[in-house]
């Protein structure tokens, strides 16, 4: 691993920074900097500002005090690769022919014609870096350095896709760690991973501040996705190993915020912290919580698709606001395009700017009349519109009230459970327990029309509908290459 041994100890002993000195905000470029911290499998209820009491998350909570907290922030699909494709392109994953979680055997990735956040911001003169998990293709033509990131250090896919997986030991190849397009380690020491990614993020901020160049930092933490790890200073800090992992991730956010403060760039930086989907509940004490939202990762119930989200931009986003309107990761790219004055991608996207909501303007509403939620191989399973959520008939997995596993060994889900057509009022019933379709026939009819429109545009495997607007993913690379 690149940052290990004596180098890592030196970095730890030196504190959080690599560069010395700081610069005032007056010395910084007019274009705002962008920082996105994307957690992996962090549950809606894992933060102390959202109800967690077993551990504290003071640095992420700071964003809630100094910015805006979104209580209904959604991912487009409750699984790794599909979710990340939406954040980085402003598109529903199935528009890009993305689904599931791409593993080491998959030989395709994001199409070169798609415009990522990194590419959009590079076009505006930004320095761009991704430290952490990519998961949009691991072959050279699909790595971040080919899709808008000047710097990359991290994993091409999930941290459990390695030979030490508890359910299938030895079945996966060694887990690669990349620096740029160079393989620098196999099966890296994951106890040092969060810290190493954090220190590189701090270094990137300090270098760009010294050069007075606008920057986009995408810190895509591989955890608290299992297997969970924490470095020695955080081991045993909370009652559970999962809490230790979350505590170190919170520390990481604090180090990024401290670097912004130290370099004088905080006042000109928009910071967004969110997650790629809900918690992996079958892992029990190695998984997060939803604070009463139904189900978790791998389902389109609220626990799987509603994720924590907090944003801060001093002077542009008012402090201490809570936004209860629905938003989705597809809206992040067009929102940032408005903030930095960038052109939207040439190819059609699904997101719309939500900058009014980020600023918590009075009477601001969701930029979208409705959102679709797909899963599996692009089954349209649910539609959200304002306070309403329509579940279309589909099958799902559940523990059905049983506890999850312990010590990193998961409990088996029950698969093939069927949910009928049902309408939920998420304001009164965020746990999705009471079907109110019979009492709201006009709402039901409107939501079904939304579902039909989404099917026509983007397809639906459940009804064998091929979408008119879908685009192919990147080409499949032969194994000989």
C-alpha positions in Angstrom: 0.0 0.0 0.0 1.3 3.4 -0.9 0.6 5.2 2.5 1.7 2.6 5.0 4.5 1.9 7.4 6.8 4.7 8.2 5.2 7.1 5.8 1.7 6.6 7.4 3.2 7.0 10.8 4.9 10.2 9.8 1.6 11.5 8.4 -0.2 10.6 11.6 2.4 12.2 13.7 2.4 15.4 11.6 -1.4 15.9 12.1 -3.8 16.6 9.4 -1.8 18.6 6.9 0.9 18.1 4.4 1.5 21.7 3.4 2.6 24.5 5.6 1.0 27.9 5.9 -2.4 29.1 4.8 -3.9 31.8 2.5 -6.7 34.2 3.1 -10.0 33.8 1.4 -9.3 37.1 -0.4 -6.4 35.3 -2.2 -8.7 32.5 -3.5 -10.3 32.2 -7.0 -13.9 33.6 -7.5 -15.2 30.2 -8.6 -16.4 28.2 -5.6 -14.7 25.0 -4.6 -16.7 21.8 -4.4 -16.3 19.0 -1.9 -18.5 15.9 -1.9 -18.0 13.2 0.7 -19.8 10.1 -0.3 -20.2 7.4 2.4 -20.8 3.8 1.5 -23.8 2.1 3.1 -24.3 4.8 5.8 -27.8 4.6 7.2 -30.2 7.5 7.5 -30.1 7.1 11.3 -26.3 6.7 11.8 -25.7 10.4 12.6 -26.3 11.9 16.1 -28.0 14.9 14.4 -30.5 12.3 13.1 -31.1 10.3 16.3 -28.1 8.1 16.9 -27.2 8.0 20.6 -24.6 5.2 20.9 -21.9 7.4 19.3 -21.5 11.0 18.3 -20.8 12.6 14.9 -19.8 16.1 15.9 -18.1 17.1 12.6 -21.0 16.0 10.4 -23.4 17.5 12.9 -21.5 20.8 12.4 -22.6 20.9 8.8 -26.2 20.6 10.1 -25.6 23.6 12.4 -23.8 25.7 9.8 -25.8 24.7 6.7 -28.8 22.7 5.6 -29.9 19.1 6.5 -32.1 17.3 4.0 -34.5 14.8 5.6 -35.7 13.3 2.3 -32.6 13.0 0.1 -32.8 9.9 -2.2 -30.5 7.8 -4.3 -31.8 6.6 -7.7 -31.0 2.9 -6.9 -30.1 1.3 -3.5 -26.9 -0.3 -4.7 -23.3 0.9 -5.3 -22.5 1.3 -9.0 -26.0 2.4 -10.1 -26.1 5.0 -7.3 -22.7 6.4 -8.1 -23.4 6.7 -11.7 -26.4 8.9 -10.9 -24.5 11.2 -8.6 -21.7 11.7 -11.1 -23.8 12.2 -14.3 -27.2 13.6 -13.2 -28.9 10.6 -14.9 -31.0 7.8 -13.7 -28.7 4.8 -13.7 -30.8 2.9 -16.2 -30.6 5.7 -18.7 -26.9 4.8 -18.8 -27.6 1.1 -18.8 -26.1 0.8 -15.3 -27.3 -1.6 -12.7 -26.2 -3.5 -9.7 -22.6 -3.4 -8.3 -19.9 -4.0 -10.8 -17.5 -6.8 -9.7 -14.0 -7.7 -10.9 -15.3 -10.0 -13.6 -17.4 -7.2 -15.3 -15.7 -5.9 -18.4 -17.6 -2.8 -19.1 -18.1 0.6 -17.4 -19.3 4.1 -17.9 -19.5 5.2 -21.5 -17.0 7.7 -22.8 -19.8 9.9 -24.2 -21.2 10.6 -20.7 -20.1 13.7 -18.9 -19.2 13.3 -15.2 -19.1 16.0 -12.6 -15.3 15.8 -12.8 -15.4 16.5 -16.6 -17.9 19.3 -16.2 -15.7 21.0 -13.6 -12.5 20.3 -15.5 -14.0 22.3 -18.3 -14.4 25.2 -16.0 -10.7 25.1 -15.0 -11.0 23.1 -11.8 -8.4 20.7 -10.4 -10.2 17.5 -9.7 -9.5 14.5 -7.4 -11.2 11.3 -6.4 -9.9 9.6 -3.3 -11.7 6.4 -2.4 -14.1 4.1 -4.2 -14.9 4.5 -7.9 -17.1 1.5 -9.0 -17.9 2.6 -12.5 -15.6 0.2 -14.2 -12.1 -1.1 -13.2 -10.4 -1.6 -16.6 -8.1 1.2 -17.8 -10.6 2.9 -20.1 -13.1 3.2 -17.3 -10.9 4.5 -14.5 -11.5 7.9 -13.0 -8.5 9.4 -14.8 -10.3 8.8 -18.1 -13.5 10.4 -16.8 -12.7 13.7 -15.4 -10.3 13.3 -12.4 -6.8 14.6 -12.5 -5.9 12.5 -9.4 -7.2 9.1 -8.2 -6.1 7.1 -5.2 -8.4 4.3 -4.1 -10.4 1.2 -4.9 -12.0 0.4 -8.3 -14.9 -1.4 -6.6 -16.3 -2.4 -3.2 -13.9 -3.3 -0.3 -15.6 -6.7 0.3 -14.7 -7.9 -3.2 -11.5 -9.5 -2.0 -10.4 -13.0 -1.0 -11.4 -12.5 2.6 -15.1 -12.2 2.1 -16.8 -14.0 5.0 -19.4 -15.7 2.8 -17.1 -16.8 0.0 -13.5 -16.8 1.2 -11.1 -17.3 -1.6 -13.7 -16.8 -4.3 -12.7 -13.2 -5.2 -9.4 -12.1 -6.7 -7.0 -9.8 -4.7 -8.5 -6.3 -4.1 -6.5 -3.7 -6.1 -5.5 -0.3 -4.8 -4.7 2.3 -7.5 -2.8 5.5 -7.7 -3.9 7.1 -10.9 -3.8 4.1 -13.3 -1.0 2.4 -11.5 -1.6 -0.6 -9.3 0.2 0.1 -6.1 -1.0 -2.7 -3.8 -3.2 -5.8 -3.5 -5.4 -6.5 -0.5 -4.4 -3.2 1.2 -4.5 -2.8 5.0 -8.0 -1.5 5.4 -7.5 -0.4 9.0 -5.4 2.5 7.5 -7.7 3.2 4.5 -9.9 5.9 5.9 -7.0 7.8 7.3 -4.9 7.5 4.1 -7.8 8.8 2.0 -8.4 11.7 4.4 -4.7 12.8 4.5 -4.6 12.8 0.7 -7.8 14.9 0.6 -6.2 17.4 3.0 -3.1 17.5 0.9 -5.1 18.1 -2.2 -7.0 21.0 -0.6 -3.8 22.6 0.6 -2.0 22.3 -2.7 -4.9 23.8 -4.7 -5.3 26.6 -2.1 -1.6 27.4 -2.5 -1.9 27.5 -6.2 -5.1 29.6 -6.0 -6.9 27.1 -8.2 -10.6 26.1 -7.8 -10.9 22.5 -6.9 -13.4 19.6 -6.8 -12.7 17.0 -4.2 -14.7 13.8 -4.4 -13.9 11.8 -1.2 -15.8 8.5 -1.8 -15.2 6.6 1.5 -15.3 2.8 1.0 -16.9 2.4 4.5 -19.0 1.8 6.5 -19.6 -0.8 3.8 -18.5 -4.2 5.2 -15.9 -5.3 6.0 -15.7 -2.4 8.5 -12.4 -1.2 9.9 -11.1 1.6 12.1 -7.5 2.6 12.8 -6.0 2.1 16.2 -6.9 5.5 17.6 -10.6 4.8 17.0 -10.8 1.1 17.9 -12.9 0.7 20.9 -14.0 4.3 21.0 -17.7 3.4 20.9 -19.8 0.4 22.0 -19.6 -1.3 18.6 -17.1 -1.8 15.8 -19.5 -0.1 13.5 -19.6 2.9 15.7 -15.8 3.0 15.7 -15.9 3.1 11.9 -18.5 5.8 11.8 -16.5 7.8 14.3 -13.4 7.7 12.2 -15.4 8.7 9.1 -16.7 11.7 11.1 -13.2 12.5 12.1 -12.3 12.4 8.4 -15.0 15.0 7.6 -13.6 17.1 10.5 -10.1 17.0 9.0 -11.5 18.2 5.6 -13.3 21.0 7.2 -10.2 22.0 9.2 -8.2 22.1 6.0 -10.7 24.4 4.4 -10.6 26.6 7.5 -6.8 26.6 7.7 -6.3 27.5 4.0 -9.0 30.2 4.0 -11.1 28.4 1.4 -14.0 27.5 3.7 -16.0 30.6 2.8 -15.8 29.8 -0.9 -16.5 26.0 -0.7 -19.7 24.1 -1.0 -19.5 20.9 1.0 -22.0 18.0 0.6 -21.9 14.9 2.7 -24.2 12.0 1.8 -24.3 8.2 1.2 -24.8 5.9 -1.7 -27.7 3.9 -0.2 -29.0 2.7 3.1 -27.5 0.2 5.5 -26.8 -3.5 4.8 -29.1 -4.8 7.5 -28.2 -8.5 7.2 -24.8 -7.7 8.7 -26.5 -6.7 12.0 -24.0 -5.2 14.4 -21.7 -4.4 11.4 -24.4 -2.4 9.7 -26.1 1.0 10.3 -29.6 2.0 11.2 -32.6 3.7 9.6 -34.3 5.2 12.6 -37.6 3.4 11.8 -37.5 3.7 8.0 -38.6 0.4 6.4 -36.0 -2.1 5.2 -32.5 -1.2 4.0 -29.9 -1.4 1.2 -31.1 -3.5 -1.8 -34.7 -2.4 -1.5 -36.7 0.6 -2.7 -38.3 1.1 0.7 -37.3 4.3 2.5 -34.5 2.6 4.4 -32.8 1.6 1.2 -33.1 4.8 -0.8 -33.4 7.7 1.7 -29.9 8.7 2.9 -28.4 11.3 5.1 -27.4 14.5 3.3 -26.0 17.8 4.7 -24.6 20.8 2.8 -22.7 23.9 3.8 -21.7 27.0 1.8 -21.1 30.0 4.1 -22.9 33.1 3.0 -24.8 31.2 0.3 -26.6 28.5 2.3 -28.1 29.8 5.6 -27.1 28.1 8.8 -29.2 25.6 10.7 -31.9 24.9 8.2 -33.9 21.7 7.6 -35.4 20.9 4.2 -38.1 18.3 4.1 -38.8 18.4 0.3 -37.7 15.4 -1.7 -34.4 15.6 -3.6 -32.3 13.0 -5.4 -28.6 12.6 -6.3 -29.5 13.1 -10.0 -30.1 16.8 -9.0 -26.6 17.3 -7.7 -24.8 17.8 -11.1 -27.3 20.4 -12.4 -27.3 22.2 -9.1 -23.5 22.5 -9.1 -23.6 23.6 -12.7 -25.8 26.5 -11.7 -23.5 27.3 -8.7 -20.3 27.4 -10.8 -21.9 28.7 -14.0 -21.1 25.6 -16.1 -22.9 24.3 -19.1 -25.0 21.2 -18.7 -23.8 18.0 -20.5 -24.7 17.8 -24.2 -26.5 14.4 -23.7 -29.9 14.5 -21.9 -29.8 14.2 -18.1 -32.6 13.6 -15.6 -31.6 15.9 -12.8 -32.7 19.6 -12.4 -31.1 22.3 -10.3 -32.2 22.3 -6.7 -30.2 25.4 -5.8 -33.2 27.1 -4.3 -33.7 24.2 -2.0 -30.0 24.1 -1.1 -30.4 27.7 -0.1 -33.6 26.8 1.9 -35.5 29.7 0.2 -39.0 30.3 1.5 -41.6 28.2 -0.3 -38.9 26.4 -2.4 -40.1 23.0 -3.5 -38.5 20.0 -5.2 -37.3 20.7 -8.7 -39.0 17.5 -9.9 -42.7 16.6 -9.9 -41.8 13.0 -9.4 -38.9 10.6 -9.0 -38.5 7.0 -10.1 -36.9 4.3 -8.1 -35.5 1.3 -9.9 -33.7 -1.8 -8.7 -32.6 -5.2 -9.8 -32.1 -5.2 -13.5 -34.0 -2.0 -13.9 -37.3 -2.9 -12.4 -39.3 0.2 -11.8 -40.4 -0.4 -8.3 -41.6 2.9 -6.8 -42.4 6.5 -7.7 -42.2 9.5 -5.4 -44.1 12.7 -5.8 -44.1 15.2 -3.0 -45.5 13.5 0.1 -46.7 10.5 -1.8 -44.9 7.2 -2.7 -46.4 4.6 -4.9 -45.0 1.1 -4.7 -45.6 -0.9 -7.8 -45.9 -4.7 -7.3 -42.5 -6.2 -7.0 -40.4 -8.7 -5.0 -37.9 -7.7 -2.4 -35.7 -9.1 0.3 -36.1 -8.8 4.0 -35.0 -10.2 7.4 -38.7 -10.1 8.3 -38.0 -8.7 11.8 -35.1 -11.1 12.5 -31.8 -9.6 13.8 -28.9 -9.3 11.5 -25.6 -11.2 11.9 -22.8 -10.6 14.3 -19.1 -10.1 13.9 -19.2 -9.5 10.2 -21.1 -12.7 9.3 -24.5 -11.8 7.8 -27.9 -13.4 8.4 -29.6 -14.8 5.3 -32.3 -12.6 3.9 -35.7 -14.1 2.9 -35.9 -13.4 -0.9 -38.9 -13.2 -3.1 -41.3 -11.4 -0.7 -44.0 -9.6 -2.7 -45.3 -6.2 -2.1 -48.6 -5.3 -3.8 -49.6 -2.0 -5.4 -49.6 0.4 -2.5 -49.7 4.2 -1.9 -48.0 5.7 1.2 -48.2 9.2 2.7 -44.5 9.7 3.7 -45.3 12.7 5.8 -47.6 10.8 8.1 -46.2 7.4 7.5 -42.4 7.5 6.8 -42.2 3.8 7.8 -44.5 2.8 4.9 -46.9 0.8 7.0 -50.4 1.9 5.8 -51.6 1.7 2.3 -53.9 4.8 1.6 -54.6 4.1 -2.1 -58.3 3.5 -1.6 -58.7 6.8 0.3 -56.8 8.8 -2.4 -58.0 7.5 -5.8 -57.0 10.7 -7.7 -53.5 10.6 -6.2 -53.2 7.0 -7.1 -54.3 7.6 -10.7 -51.8 10.5 -11.0 -48.9 8.4 -9.6 -49.8 5.5 -12.0 -49.5 8.0 -14.9 -46.1 9.1 -13.6 -45.1 5.5 -13.6 -46.2 5.0 -17.2 -44.3 8.0 -18.3 -41.1 6.8 -16.6 -41.5 3.4 -18.2 -41.9 4.9 -21.7 -38.8 7.1 -21.2 -36.4 4.8 -19.3 -37.9 1.3 -19.4 -39.1 -1.3 -16.9 -38.1 -4.9 -16.8 -41.2 -5.8 -14.8 -43.5 -4.8 -17.6 -41.0 -5.7 -20.4 -40.9 -2.1 -21.4 -37.9 -0.8 -23.3 -37.2 2.8 -22.7 -37.0 5.2 -25.6 -34.2 7.3 -24.0 -31.8 4.6 -22.7 -28.2 4.8 -23.8 -25.6 2.0 -23.8 -22.9 1.7 -21.2 -19.3 1.5 -22.3 -18.2 -1.3 -24.6 -17.5 -4.8 -23.2 -13.7 -5.3 -23.3 -12.6 -8.8 -24.5 -10.9 -10.9 -21.8 -7.8 -11.1 -24.0 -7.2 -7.4 -23.4 
